[in-house]
């Protein structure tokens, strides 16, 4: 009995400290934020963390890493947005199903179409993207999303959906699936004043936030590039 009571006490203490848990990576949009306000993204979970970025109201393309932390009555989620990373109160997030729905409505790419698109691999590169920790890269063409992560993840997904934001022309969304029954890869590109890869002195004109194969969230920078 004493051992059981001790175990329960330790469990309660652990939960009270806000233990980080893992969940599925998802795409969110901002809610419950006034038009003249913004959602603070902090370097750690909780209101005591330093603000590293502010997300405008009604923004979309907020991609969770899957890491969450319970602090009191609030759940905090680690997210990527517009090339920035940090923690936000999940109360202000709502799952954004628009991209998934649009990609589904676009229809599955046929096998013949996939072969035709794969034959174009490496050509007409119009966006070259990447980030660090871990090192990852993505080449975005008119027909393909080519993904490579240093730890071994590598695949090519045919583009099924491409659209500019209806209320912000500096933002575009590109999405596709790794195989006919594969998970969605959704990419959010934004034109920015400058984006740093935190490794070189080079500044890039675009930021990227991506959900890779429905399971991993990455952020980084992009540049326009000619054909390989």
Residue, then its C-alpha position, 0 to 999 in steps of 0.5 A: x500500500x505504501x509503495x502504491x501511495x508513493x507511486x501515485x504521489x510521484x505521478x501527481x508531482x510529475x504531472x504537476x511539473x508540466x511533463x512534455x508529451x508527444x502527439x501527432x503533428x498537425x496543421x492549425x490556424x489561430x482563433x480567439x485572438x482579436x483583430x488588433x491583437x496577436x498570438x505570442x510564440x514563446x521560447x518555452x511553454x508558459x507565459x514566463x517564456x520570452x516572446x520569440x515571434x507574434x502570430x497575427x489573428x486568423x493566421x493559418x499554416x501553424x504546424x505543430x511538432x507534436x510536442x505538448x506540455x500541460x501547465x495547470x489548465x492550459x495545454x501548450x504546443x510547440x509549433x513552427x510558423x513562418x520560419x519561427x519556432x516556439x510554444x503557444x497556448x493551444x487554446x488559441x489554435x484550431x485544427x486547419x483542415x482546409x489544406x487537407x480537404x483541398x488536397x483530397x478534392x484535387x483527387x489522387x494522382x494517377x500512376x501514369x501521371x506520377x510516372x510522367x511527373x517523376x520523369x521530370x524530377x530535377x527539372x524546372x526547380x523554382x524553389x530550393x529550401x532547407x533548414x538545420x537541426x536536423x539538416x533537411x532540404x526540399x526542392x519544389x517544382x511545378x509537379x513535385x515536392x522532393x524531401x530529404x532529411x539528414x537522418x534518413x527520411x527521403x521521398x518525392x511527392x507529386x504536387x496535388x494542391x497549389x494556391x496563394x493565400x486569398x487574403x495575403x499574397x505573400x503566402x502560398x501553400x503547396x501540398x501533395x502525398x507520398x504515394x496514393x495512400x500516403x500522408x499529406x506533406x503540406x508546405x507554407x511559403x512566405x515572402x519575408x524581408x529576410x530569413x536566416x538559416x542560423x548557420x551562414x551569413x546569407x539571408x533568404x527571401x522566403x521562409x518555409x514551414x512544412x509538415x513532412x509526410x504527416x508526421x514531422x514539422x520543419x522550418x527553414x528558408x528558401x530561394x528561387x533557383x533555376x533548373x538543375 
